[in-house]
Amino acid sequence: MTLNFNGRRAYVRRDRINLIKRVDGIVFDCDGVLIDIRNSYNLAISKSAAYILGAITGRVVPESLISDEIIFLFRKSGGFNNDWDTVYGILMFTLSSLPKGIRDFLTKLMEKFIEELSPYRRLTQLKETVGKELDPCMLDDEFFVETIRRMKGFTKILDSTGKRSVDKNLMETFGNDENFRRFYALLKQFLHPSEDVRKSIIARVFEEFFCGVNLFKEIYGVPPQFHTGSGLIENETLIVRPETLDSLISILGKRNLGIASGSRRKSAEYVLGELIDKFNPEALIFAETVEMAELECTEKSLKKPHPFSLLKAAEGFEDCNILMYVGDSAEDLLMALEAARLRGEVLFAGVYCYTGLEEKIVRSFLDYGCDIIIPSVNELPLVLEKLREEKYS
């Protein structure tokens, strides 16, 4: 069923209307759903990848080279809800594509600096040596343009295992070369793609660009070193309106609103402000909760598309029979599908207006057969109210 809202369409599966009408608990993704991140997280991916590539290759890499389309293609695979992982995928594919002579040169440098614990000193020492010893003529702009073009095809063979699928497919492509295997192992160790900003170059560069000097120090307790200006988080704006949340509470008849997000709580609260009080405090799950749970379990990852955060948020509702998750990506949808398999009666509403690639997102959601597809979270109360009218029964 198609509905129109100010020139944009919403879609509802007719065979799911009776379930949708009985939804009594709603959990939201945060980034791209409640908060407009088009000029923050995506830009932080582009800036971080370009900065690290520039330091390692000695070339100036334009941030614009890593487009929203590239980022979307990584996310579409279902395994890159964490933006650090997207940076990892971009870096590993690009650096694996370097000419053999440059890879061998970097292998020797990484062996020299690999024991340096500080991500800042580790990258800076390598950058300084590359600047002195690597002939800048060995790489031209065409290399990066062509590599990004081939990266689009590479994303098509990635899957919901995210970083692991990057490693698997690159080793299948280049792994017959023993020197490449050595280079790749050292590169992973050098970048340290973990979730510790005190050790990981990727996490540290990304978070400094994203948070800015004050918020970075508040969240992580250490001063920034790569970037000492304002953070890209300052570009974020609210999507969700207070009246939207009030209407949903009225429709549900209780405050069964929650958040299951891969972002950090302080970053989300920084933008949401007092709106956070409209959600059930027992149903707020951010990255910190997931990371703590990972330390206590045997599974390698509980991050999206794993259903942990969604099911954990739903536990905070006093009573909820039919749950709806509102998201903007393939990872969100896959998480909802897996939660439905484990819990039963979990629906998915996909939003598309703040993704930057509306047509592709809508087509993807239609292909998946989402229960609801809406321009933004602000249309959700209107859709639910329409469906609860007698003529839609």
N, C-alpha and C positions, 0 to 999 in steps of 0.2 A: 504494500500500500504506500502511495506517495503523498506526502504533505508538502506544502510550500510555505517558507518563512522568509519574507523579504527578498525574494528572488533566488533563494537557495532551497534545495530539496532535502527533505528527510524521507527515509525509507523504513518501513516496518514490515516484518515478516507476518503475513496473515495467519499462518499456522501457529504462530506463537503469541497472538494477541491475548488469548485468555490467560496465559502465564504472565505476560507483561502487566496486565491489569492488576495482578495479585502480588506484584513486587512489594515487599515490606522492609527491604534493607538495601541501601545503595553505597557502594564503595567506589572511590574515585582514584584514578591516577592523578598525579599532581602536575607534572610538567607537560604542557601542551593541552591540558584539560582544564585545570583550575588557573594555571599561570601561563602567560604567553612567553615562550622561551626562544622564539625565532631569532632574536638578536642577542642571545646569551649562550645557551648550551651549544647550539650549532656553531656559533662563532668561536666558542672556546675550543671546540674540536678542531676547526680549521686553523686557528692561531697556534694551538699547541703542536699539531702535526707539522705545520710549516716551520715553526721555531726549532723543533727537535731535528727535523730533516736538514734544515739549514746548518745547524751546529755540527751535525755528523758529516755532511757532504761538503761543507765550505761554500755552498751556493746560497744565494738569496732565493727562497722559495715563496712565491706569492700566496697569500692566504686564500685568495679567490680560486686557486686551483682546486681546493677541496670544497666542492660545491654542496648545496643542500641535496642535490640528486644523489651524489656519492653516499652521503650520510643516510639518506632514505634507503638506498639499496642495501647497505649493511643492516639497517634495522629491519628491513623487510624479511631478512633471513630468519628472524625470530630469536637471535642469540646476542643482540647488541643493545640491550636496554641500558647497560652501563656505558656511559660515553667514554670512559677510559679504555674500554675494550674496543670501541670504534677507532680511537687513536692508535691503539696497538695494531689493529688490522691494517690500517693505512700505512703505518711505519714498516711493519714486517713485509708487506707486499712490495712496497717501493724500494726498500733497502735490499731485499732479496733479488730485485731486478737490476741492481747495479752491475756494471761490467766486472768481470772476474778480477781484474787487476786492482780495482778500488776495493772490492770485498777483501782481498788478501791483505791490502794495506791496512784496512780498518781492523782486520782480525789481529794484527800485531799490536795496533794501538789499544784495542780493548783488553788484550792480555796484559798490557802494561798498567792500565788504570782500573782494572776490574775489582781490585781489592779496596778501592776507595769507597767508604760507606756513605759519605754525603752525596746525594744526587746532584747537588749544585757543583761541587768540586769535580765529581766524576765527569759530568758533561762538559764543564768549562775547560778542564785539562785536555780532553779530547778535542774540543773545538779549537783551542789555541794551537795545538799541534797540527791539526788538519789545515788550519789557515797558513801555517808556515811551510808545510811539507807537501801538501797535495796540490798538483797543478790544476788550477781552476778550469783550464781548457779541456780537461778530461771528461767533464760533464757539461752539456749545454741545456738550454731551456727545453729543447725538443724532447730530451730524455724524460723530463717530468710530465710534459703534456702527453706523450705517448704512453707512459706508465699509468697515468690516471685513466686514460682511455681504456687500457687493458684491464684496469682494476674493476671497471663496471662489469665485465664478463666474469671476473674472479668472484664477485659477490654472489653470482647466481649459483655457485656450487657450495656456498656456505650454508650452515644450518643452525639449529637452535642451541648447539653446543658452543657457539660463539668463538672465543679464542682458540679452543681446541680444534675447531674446524679450520681455522686459519693455519694452525701448525700442521695439521694432517694434510691439507691440500698443498701447502708449499713444500712439504717434504716429499710428497708424491711427485711434484713437478721437478724439484731440484735435488732431491735427496740422494741420487746415485753418485753425486760428487762428494767425496770425503771432505774436501776443503770447505764445501758449502755447509755440510753438517756441522763442522767446527765453527764456522762463521755464525751460523744460525743459533747454536747453543750459547755462544759468547754474547751475541746480540740480545738474546732474552735475558741473560744474567746481567748484562750491562744496563739495559732499560729497567729491569726489575719490575715487570708489569703486575705488581701486587697492589694491595689496597692500603699501603702504608706510605704516607707522604714523606716520612723520614728516610725512606729507602728507595722509593720508586721515582724515576725521572718522569715517567708519564703522569702519575698521579700528582706529583709536586708541581710540574709546569701547568697542568690543566687547572688545578685548584687555585693556584696563584692568579692566573688570568681570570678565572671565573669569580673568585671571591673578592679580590682586591686586598690591599694591605690590612685593613682593620678587621674585616670579617674572617680573613684567613687566620690571623693571629688569635681571634676569639674562638674559632672552631678547633684549631689544631694546636694552639698553645706555643707555637714557634713563629718567629718573624719570617716573612717571605724573603726570597733571595733572587729569584728570576724576574719578578715583576713587583714594582713598588708603587704602582698607580692605582686608580680606581678599578673596581671589578666589573666584569660584564654583567653580573647580577643586577647592576644598577639599570640595565636596559629592560629588565623584566617588568611586565605590567599584569594586572589582574585580568583574567577572562571572566571568571565567575562573579556574578553580582550578588549582593546580600539578599535581595528579594528572591533570587533563584533558590538559594538554600532555604529561605523561610517558606517558600511555596512547597518545596519537596518535603519539609518537615510536616507541613499541614496535610499534604496528600498521604504521607505514610502514617500520620497520626502519632508519630513518636520520633525522637531524635536518632533514628537509625541511619545516620550518615557517617561514613568513615573514609579513611585514606589509606591506600596501599601503594607506596611510591618508592622508587629506587633512589630518590634524592635524600639529602641529609635534612634532618628536622630543622636545624637552625636556619639553613638556607631557605626552606619552605616558609617558615614562620616569618622570616625577614620580609617576604613579599605579601604573604597572606594577612599578616597583622592580626587584628581582632577577629577576623573571619574564622580563625582556627577555633574559636569558642563555639561556633555553630555546629561543630562536629562532635560526635561522641568521643570523649577523651580516651575511652577504653578501646577504641577502634581506629587508632592512629598508628600506622606501621611505616617506619622510614628505614633508611639503609642501616642505621645503627642497630636496630632490633634484629634485622636479618643477619648482620655480621656476628652479633653475639650468639645467635642460634647456630650459626655455622661452626662456631668453636666447640659447641656441645654435641654435635652430631657427626655421623660418619659420612654423610653425603658431601661431595666436593663443593656443590653450590646450591644455595636456596634462593638465589636471585631469580627474577623473571627470566624465562617463562615458568619457572618452578612456582607452584601455587601457594607456597608457604605464606607469603605476605598477605594475600587475599583471604585465605582461610583464617589466618591469625586475626586479621581485622574483623572478620565476621564473628569471631568468638566474643568480641566486645559488645555485640548487640544482645540486649536482654532476651529478645525473641525475634527470630527471623526465619521464615519458611522459604521464601523465594528471594534470592540475592541477585542484584545486578551490579556488574562492574562496568565503569565508564572509562574507556581508554582511547588512545590515538595511534596505536601501533600494532604490528603483528605479534610482538612479545606479549602485549596486553591481552590480545585475543586468545593466544595459545595458553596463557595462564588461566583465563576464564574457562576454556574448554577442559583443561586438566582438573580444575577445581570442580567443575560439574561432574566429571567422571568419579571423583572421590566423594563429593558431598551430595550431588544431585541438585537439580533446580538452581543452576547459576546461569544467568543470562548476560549477554554482552551488548553494550551500546558503544558504537564507534563514533568519535567526533573527528571532523576533518578540516574545519575552517582555519585553524591556526597551525597547520602543518607546513605551509609553504608549497605543497605539492598536492593541491586539492583533488584534481582529477585522478591522479594515480592512487591516492589513498581511498577515494570512494570506490574506484574499480576493484581495488584489492579487497575491501570490505564486502562488496557485492559478491565477488567470487567466493569468498569464504562463507557467505550466507549469514551475515551478522543479524542478530535479532532486531536491532535498531541502528540506523545510521543517521546522525544529526549534524547540522553545521557546527554547533557548539553546545557546551553543557547548559547554556541558558535556554535552549529550546526543550530540554528534557521535561520540565514541569508541564509545558504546553502539550507535548505528545502524550504524556501519561494522563492528563486531564481529558484529552480528546478520546483516548482509548477507553476511558472509564465511562464515557457517555453511552447510553443504551444502544444507539445506532451502530456502535462498533462491536457489540457483543456477539 
